[in-house]
Amino acid sequence: MILQAKNKFTLQEFLNLPPGEGDTTYELVDGQIIAKMSPKFHHSKLTRTFIQIFEEWGQELGEIYPEWSITLTRRKLDWVPTPDLLYIFNERLPANWDENEACPVPPDLVIEIISPGQTFGQMTAKAKDYLNAGVLGVWVVDSQARSITVFYPDAALQTYMGEEVFADSLFPGLEFTALKVFQMAKIPISS
């Protein structure tokens, strides 16, 4: 859904808008305000699982946040996406930063979980936009394919499935398999 109150919104106009109705989250894309799809049960279970994985790996190194908007630039226009999860190392976000607003710097990692109605192609394009905006890595999680695809600005994408061990150079010592993620999330094979 796109809000059509006016033709284009500036970053400041978007940031000054009152919160959405109910549980609706909005993103600023090409000057348009677009409602983000509301997460479903499996999506929420995967979100919880990734939070658990990162907190067990190294909470003292940085923080993982669900549904926190980021102020970025996309194709020379202000862009405010709201990724499903973002991870940011402590040194990227000032230690004294405590504002109740969008993340002011590109995070180290964005995790997007494909929702019903979204395609892998759409998420691939969004991953490239994140990388072009300064995000260091993007993981796209596909609950139908039971896969995690990793995007970097300087390397070919790589898809992990089954029991293939996932290791990311951004996060030394963090290892898991796609199978383990979906088992931890308690998402059955037949869904």
Secondary structure, DSSP 8 states (H G I E B T S, - for coil): -EE-SSS---HHHHHHS---STT-EEEEETTEEEEE----HHHHHHHHHHHHHHHHHHTTTEEEEES--B-EEETTEEEB---SEEEEETTTS-TT---SSSBSS--SEEEEE--TT--HHHHHHHHHHHHHTT-SEEEEEETTTTEEEEEETTEEEEEEETT-EEE-TTSTT-EEEHHHHHHHTT--TT-
